[in-house]
Structure formats: C-alpha cells, structure tokens
Amino acid sequence: MSELNSVQKFYKDKTVLITGASGFMGKILVEKLLYSCSEVKELILLMRAKRGKPPSERIEGYNKLPMFKRLVEEKPEMFKKLTVVSGEISEPNLDLSEEDLKYVTERTQIIFHLAASLKLEATLKPNIILNLTATKYVMNVAKMMKNLIIMVHTSTAFCNIDQKIVGEEVYKFPHKPEDLMRCAEWMTEEAMAKMQKEILLFQPNTYTYTKRLAEILVQQEYEKGLNVCIVRPSIVTPTFWEPIMGWVDSMNGPPGIGVAIGKGALRTMLVDPKASVEAVPCDMAVNGLIMFAKKLGTTTERFKKIQVCNITAHESSKVTNGYVYEEGKKHRWTVPFSQMLWFPNCAITQNKLYYVINVFLFQWIPAYLVDFLMWIFRQPRFMVKVQRKIATGMDVLKFVTTNDWNFKSDNYFSLVQIQDREEWEMFLVDGRNVGNNDKYMLDSALGVRRFLCRDSLKTLPRARMMMFILFILDTFCKLVFFYWIGKKILVNTGLMELLNTHTQELFAKQNFSNGQLIFPS
C-alpha cells in the first residue's frame, strides 16, 4: 500500500458531516472523499425525505449513478462508510432526533455545508429560510461539537456584485441578517414579496441577497470562536476530469441554457459577447473545498479575520461569452438532442429592443401556436409554460451574461503551491487551459446530452439526421417569412407598383435596342 499524501492523512479517521449531499456538488464531494480519501472514517449525510422517499431510500440509488461507477468497480466497500441521518436544515437542531443529534455532535470533526436554495427566481421568504436561517441552525449544531476541526460554508462568488474587484473577504452590508430572519418568522411570503424590490437594493435576486447576509452571519460566529471558513464558487459547470468527464445532473446555469437552446426553445439571449465567462468545473470546485478545509484544518494559528476562498476561473483559462456561443453552434451539429422542438439557432445581442422583438416573434408566437394546435388535437399544452420558465430564467441570469467580473482568488490558486506532484494530480484545482479547451466544451455538451437529458449515444446518427431536416425546414420557413414581409412592405409603401413600372420600362428599352419594336412607315 502506497504512503498517504498530506490531504489523505488529514482526512484519515475523520468523520465528515455533509449537508446538500444530494445536490450536484454534494454528490461529487461524497464520491471524491470516498474514492481519494479512502481512509476517512465516516461520511454523515444530512438528508430529508423527498417525494415520499425516506433519506435511507434516497441514498440507495447512489451506487447506480454513472458518477459512482469507478467507486463501485474499484472500492465498493466504501459505501459502508456512508451514514444517513434524517433532518431538515430549516429547523432548529436540524430537526434531528435526540439520538441522531447526539450521534452527529459527538462524532463530527469536519462539516461541509452545501445545502441551499439555488432558485434565483424564488421570493424572499423561502430563500431567507433556506440560505440564511438554515446556516444559523447548522452553525448552532456545529457549536455543540467538541471535536470540530473546521466547518466549510459554501457561498457564491456573485453575492458581492457591488464591488468592482471582489476580494477574499466579507464585505459590509446595510442590512442585518438577524432582522431579516425575524421578519421571515412572522411575515407571510406574500407580504415579504411586496417589499422585495426595496429590500434587495442592488442585489439582482433573492439568492445572492440571502447568500450575502449568510456570509455576515458566518463571520459573526467566527469572531465568537467557531472554526468556520467561506468558499465562493462561481458558476459551476460539468466535471472536467473526474469521476467521469462531463458529468452534470443539474439544470442550473449553463447546462439548463444549453438544453433550452439545443431543444430549439430558446431563440435569443441578452448577452455581452466580449464579457468573460466566470465558471469553474465541478470537480475542481470540490477539490478546492477539500483542499481549503485541509489547509485551515492543519493551521495552528487562528487568523484575525475569517478566511474566504473565491473559487473562480484562472486568468489564463478565461473565455468570452462569444467564444462559448461559437463553440456551442459548432457542437450542436456534433451532439444534437434526440428530441428537438425546432432547429437550434439562438441569437445573442446587447440591444434590448432587438432582444424583446426576437423573443416575441420567435418564442412567444410559436409557443402559443403550438399550444393552440395541441388544444385542437386534445393533447396537453406545454410550450407557453416552457417559455414562461425560460423568460423567468433569462430575467434573473442577465446580470451574469451582460456583465464582466473581476475576482481576486489568491487563496484558491495558492492551494497549488502547497501540493506535491501526487496531490496536484489527485486534487486538481489548477484551472489553467480549461476554458479554452475544445475537448472540455465537447465533453460538457456530451455530458448534458447523456446525463442530464438521458439521451443514449446510440441515438446520435438519428439525431443528426433530424437536425439536418429541421435545418432545411427552418431555412425554408425563414425564406417564406422574409419574402412575405418584404412583399407586404413593397405593396403597402407603393414601391411594388413603382418597381413594376420601372421593370416594364426596362423591358421596353431592351426590346427597342434589339430592333423588336416595329413602327409604321
């Protein structure tokens, strides 16, 4: 057996509590710790019942997921190190039973708090409860743990958009988290929604707003003595390398946009093509969490200020929205979806008027037309509902797609400096040459198709044929449409009559020059 590296030694014989283990990053974190830190003692997963399934049943399907394949084949015994406890982060003591609370507080040494509401479009109250109050409850339980080494709170890189340069620190904010939590206790969701616009100030949505307040709450507990740190991933994209390339199971962010475009439902976007894309592959973000916890967990000195780690793209790997757009256009022919509503051809623009007109003409009108036809044939209507979801999503995402960002990520990129060669390969956080890697773009497109939409690779030949047919239909319809529009303009402006007269005169002159006109002698 080879000697353990410093990261593996840190996690050896440790009990780790993970919230949000059923999410995109949560699953990758669980798999990575079990596979690469196999000497870990136990992973306690806090889960709630969902759709009638108790937490114990929800975890049973883990070993059937493609992302756990290497673990099943190489280290199947590691699944025995998973312990599931039934709980709810939005309740005091995480809604744990007395027995489970004792079990968790006596054993846990490391906490990864990933659970959160990622709904950017959600109203204020639910996101306060799930992102702010829940963080308070997790920290309350953490304070009961006598053996706690480090707690990692996961935030977002976009919660400080009022800063020109977002450093690795917690910024002041006019509102106090305690005030908002008290409001959420007695006010109805509808009442808070009415005040939402005034409360959010410069924040674009309730997600970034509540995450900003949660950071202040975490900072307060650090100053009281709790060993806690903050990590801020930017947009999390499909995996770069492990456990499998291109893994994704969340519609949030770029994957969801890719599906909407690839299916032909999203026809135009408000985007600055020159702005940089702030994104990081999920496996690198998770490695950042693991490494940052290890770094702080092995530091004997207590820092004066809470430690923050911005997990963002490296300068050398940053690409523009325009680059991603062009790559997407290229890969739509390579890996089309097996089911498409229309030929995928999304336009990007910075002109708001052009955007609104395009959305109306090429999204809303076709949606109502399709639903009308579905109604005639007595089939379930769905297109207008889809377009409403897309409209909501695009409205909350425009602050990302139309702005450029400047993050300082010294703590994240300094993790490479404390890694030896083996650790660098095992816990890759160096994101250089990822964003402009064509293979990664293709792997991501394949991952969205295969894992998110569950399209078998066997359907690719048929999908490509369907793509070509839809391209012909799309081109034909555009020609007919523009011909009809052009003709209407010419007729209504009198240009058609003028054009006809001019054409007749030209023919008359041509015939005269050819000697075809005969005059009487």
N, C-alpha and C positions, 0 to 999 in steps of 0.2 A: 504493500500500500504506500503510495507516494505521500510525502510530507505535506501537511496542510499549509496553505498560504495564510497571510495575516488576516484576510477577510474571513476565511473559513474558520480560523482559530477564534475570531471574535464571536461568531455565531455558534460555535461548538457548545453543546449542552445548555443552550439558551432556549427559553420559552418566549415565543413571539405572539402577541395579540394583533390581529389584523381586522380592521373594520372595512367594509366595502370589498370583501374578498370575491364577491360575485360579479364585480364590475370588470371593465376592460383591463385597467392597470392592476386591479386586485388579483385577477387570475394569473397574469404574467408574474406578479410578485410571488404568489404562492408556488408556482411552478419553478421559478428561479431559485428560491430558497431551498426547496426540496431537492432540486437537481444539483445545484452547485455548492450548496452548504448542507450536505447530507448529514453532517454531524450535529445539526440543530436538534434540540431535544423534542420540541413540540411546537406546532403552529395552532393557536386557538383562533378559530374563525367565528366572529360575531355575526350571526345572520338572523333574519326574521322570516316568518312564514310568508309565502307568496303564492297567490292563486290556489290557496287550499293546501299547498305542499309545506310540510314542516321543514325546518332547516336541515335535519338529517337526511331527508329525501332529496333536497336540492343539491347536496354535495355528492350524492351517489353518482350523478351523471358526469362528474369531473373526469373520471378516467376514460370516458367515451369521447371526449372532445379531442379534435386533432392536435391541439396545442399541448396536450399531455401525452402524446404518443411516445416520445423518447423516454419519458419517465416510466410509462407502463412497460416498455420493452426492456429498459436497462436497469431501472430501480423500482420495481413495483412495490417493494416492501415499504417505501417511503410514505405511501398513502396512510399507513398505520399511525403516522405522526400527526395526522390531522384530527383535531378535536373541534367539534361544532357545538357552540352554545347558542341557545335561543335568546335573542334580545332585540331591543329597539333603541337606536341611538337618540331618538327624540324624547325619551322618557328618563326620569331620574334613575340613577344607578343602572342605566341602560336597560331597564326592565328585566334585569337578571333575577332569577330566583335566589333565595338566600344561599343555597348550596353552590350555585354557579358563581355568584358574586365572590364567595369565599375562595372558590377554586381559582378564579381569574386573578384576584388580588394577591393571593399567596404565591402564585407561580410566575406570573408575567414579569419579564425583565426588559422587554423591548416592545414598543407599540408603534404600529403604522396605522395612522388614522386617515383612511382614504375615502370613507363613506361620505357622500354629499349629494345634494340635488344639483344635477348638471343642466336643469331646464332653464335656459336663458330667458324663455318667454313666460316663465311662471310669475304669478303675482307675488307680492311682497311677503305675506304672512307665511306661506309654506316654506319659502326659502330661508326666512329667518329661523324657523323651527329646525329645519334640516341642516343648515350650514352654520348657524350661529349658536342657538341653544344646544344643539346636539354636541357641538365642540366643547361647550361648557360641561356637559354631562360626562363626556369622555375624559376630560381633564379631572373632574371630581373623582372618578373611579381611579384614575392614574395616581392621584394623591394618596389613595389608600394602599398603594403597592409599596411595600417595604424594600423590595429588591429592584425597583425600576432603575434602569441604566439610562435610557433615552426614549423619548416619545417624539415621533416624526409626524408633524401636522402638514397635510397636503393642501396647498392653496392654489392660486393660479397667477401666472405672470401678468395677466391683464387686469388685475384689480387696482392697479395704481396708474391708470392712464392719464391722470392729471400731471404726471411727472414727465418732463422732456427726456430725461435719462432715468430709467428705473434701476436703482441700485439694489444691493442686497441688504436691505434694512426695512424696518416697519415705519411707515410714514404716518404722521398725524392726520386726524380726520375730524371735522366739526361735530360729528355725532358720536354719542357714547353707546357702545354695544348693550349696556345694561338697560338703557332707556328703550331701545327697540325691542329687547326681549320682554320687558314689562308690557309694552304695547301689544305684543303678539299674544300675551296671556289673556287679555280681556277684550281686545277689539276683534270684530268679525273680519273675515277675509275681504268681504265687500267694502267695509269701511276703510281698511288699510289700502285697498286697491285705488280708492278715490283720491287718497293722499299721496299715492305712489310717485307721481311725476315731481311733486315738490320735494319729497323726501330724498329721491335719488340724486339730486343735484346734478353733477357732471357725469355720474356713472351711467353707462348705456343700458344696463339691465339689472334685475334684482340679484342675479348670480354674482356678478363682480362686486356689487354693493355689499352683499352679506359676507362674501369672502374677505373683503377689506376690513369689515368690522370684526370678523373672526380672528384676523391677524392681531388686531389690537388686544382682543381678549386673551389670546395665547401669550402675547408679550407681557401682559399684566401678571399672568400666572408664572411666567419665567422669573420675573422680578421678585415674586414671592417665594421662589426656591424650587419650582418644578423644573426638572431636566427635560426641556422640550425645545424643539427647533422647527423651522418652517422651510418647506421646499415649495417652489413655484414652477411647475412645468408650464411650458407654453402650450400650443396646440399639439395634442398627442396623436400621432399618425401610426399606421400599421408597422409591425415589427420590421427591423432592418435585417436581423440575422437569426435570432432565436426566440422561442423554441423552434419555430419554423418561419421562413421568410414570408412577409406579407400578412401575418395573422392579424385579424381585426374582427371584433364582434359587436361594435358599437356604431350606431348611425350618427353620433355626434360629430360635428365638424366636417372636415374634408371627405371622409367616406360617405356620409349622407348626401353631400353635394354631388359627389361622383355618381351615386346611384340615381339621383334625380336627373342629372344630365344624361347619363348613359341610357336611362329608360326613355328619354325624349320628353320628359315632363317639364324640365327646367330649360327655358329657351333664351334667357338673358339674365345677366348679373351686373350689379353695380360694383365695379372693381377698378382699382388703380393698378394698371399693368406694370408700372415701374416700382411699386411698393414691394418690399421684401416679405417673403413668407416666413413667419415665425412658427416653426414646427419642429418637433423632435420625435424620432421613432420611439414607440412604447418601450421596447426592451432597453434602450439607452436611458430613458427616463427612470425606469425601475432600477437599473443599475446605479443611477445617481442616488436614489433613495437608500439603497443598500449600503453604498459606499459612504454617503454622508452620515448615516447613522453610526457606521463603524468608526469614522473619523472622530466624531464627537463623543462616542461611547468609550473611546480609548484615550481621551484627553483628560488629564487630571486637573488641569486649570479650568476654572469656571470663568467664562467670558463676562465682561461687564454688560454687554448687550446681547440680546437673543441672536442666535446665528440663523441667517437666511441663505438659501441656495436657489438662485434663478436657474432653472434647467431649460436652457434655450439653445437655439441653433448657433453653431460656431460661425464666425465671420466668413471663413473660407468656404463654408458649405451653404451659405445663404443663397437663395434663388429668388427671382421675382415672381409675382403673380402671373405675369405674361409668359414666363418660361413654363410654369406649371400648366397654364392654359394650352400652350402649343404642344406640350408633351401629351396632355390629355386628348387633344384632337388626333394625335398620331396613334395613340393606343386604343382609341375607340374602334379602329379597324382591326387591331390585333386581338383584343379580348372583348368583343361585344357581348352584351347580355343575351340570354336565350329568349327573353320576353321583353319586347320594346313597344311602347305606345306609338312612337314615330321615330324618324331618323334623328339621332342625337346630334344637334348642332346648336350649341349655346353661344350667344354673342356676349362679349364683355364691353362695358362702356363706363365712362365717368360722367357722361351727360345724363342728368336726372330726367329731363323731358324725354329724351330718346329712350331711356330705360322704361319709363311709365308707358309710353306708346307701344313699345315692343311687348311688354308684359300683357297689355290689354289685347293687342292683335293676335299674338302667338301663344298665349297661355290661357287667358280667361275666355275668349271667344271659342276656341277649340274645346275647352273644358265643358262649357255649357252646351255646345253642340253634341259632344259625345254623350253627356248625361241625358240630353233630350232623346237621342237615338236609343239609349239604354232604357229610357222610360217607355218609348214606343214598343220595344221588344220585350217589355216587362222583365228587365234584368236590373240587378242592383246598381244604383248610381254611385259613382265614386270619384270622378275626375274633379268636380268642384271642391270636394273635401280635400283631395290631394293638393290642389292649387292653394287652398287656404293654409294648409300646413307649410307649403313651400313659401308662401308670402310672409307668414309669421317668422319662419326660419331666416329668410333673407333680410327681413327688417332688423332682427337682432344681431345678425352677423356682419352687417355692413360696416360697423365700427372697426372690424378686423380687416375686411377686404379693401377698405378705402384709406387706411392709414398706414404710415410707416412707424416702426418701433425701434427703440434703442435701449437695449438691456445690458447691464453690467453683470457678467456671470463668472466672476473670478473664483468664487468658492466652488462652482461646478467644474470648471476647467482645471482648477488646481488639484482636483481628485486624481488626475492622470499622473501628477508629479509624485504622489505617494504610492503609486502602483509599480510593482515589478513587472517583468515581461509576462509572466504567467497570469497575474491578476488583470493586466491590461487586456489580455485575450479573453479571459473568463468573464470579466465585468466591464465590457466595453462602454465607455462614456465619451470617448473622443469622436465627436460627430463630424470631423473634417471629411470632405469629399463624399458626403452622404446625399445632400440636397441635389447636387448636380450629377448624381449617379443615375444614368438612364436605366440601369438594371433595377435599382430600387423603385423607380417610378413604375416599371413594368410589374415588378413583384407586388407592389401595392395595388395596382389595378387588378391583377390576378387574385390577390387576397380578398379584395372587396367582392369580386365576382364569385369566388369559390366559398369563402367562409361567411360572408355577410348575406349574400343572396342565394347561397347554396346551389349555385349553377355548376354542374359537373363539367369537367374539361372535355368530356365526350360530346357535349352539345356545341362545341366551338365551330366545327365546319358548318353545321346547320345555321348557327347564329350569324356567321359571316355571310352566308347566302341571303339570309333575311335582311341583314344590314344593307347589302347591295340593292335588293329590291326596294327597300324603304328609301334609299338614296335616289333611285330613279323616280319613285313616286313624289318625293319631296321636291326634286328638281322640276318635274313636270308641273306640280301644283304652283310652285313659285313663278314659273313662266306664264301660266294661265292667269294667276293673280295679278302680276305686274302688267300683263297685256291688257287685262280688263281695266285696271286702274289708269293705265296710260290712255286707253281709248276714251274712258269717261272724261278725263281731263281735256283731251283734244276736242271732244264733242261739246262739252259744256262751256269751253272758252272760245268756241268758234274757230279754233285752229284746224280742226278736221276739214271744214269747208274751204278754208284758205289753202290748206295743203292739197286738197283735191283740185282746186282751180289752178294752182301752181303746177301740179303734175300734168294736167291737161295741156297747159301752155307749152310745157317742155316737150310733150309728145308731138304737138303741132309743129313746133320748130324743127324737131328731129325729122319728121316726115317731109317738111318743106326742103330741108337741106338734102334729103335723099331723092328729091325730084318726084315725090309721090303725089304731091298736090297738083292737080290739073286745072288751069284757069281757062275760061272760054276765050277763043280767039276773036 
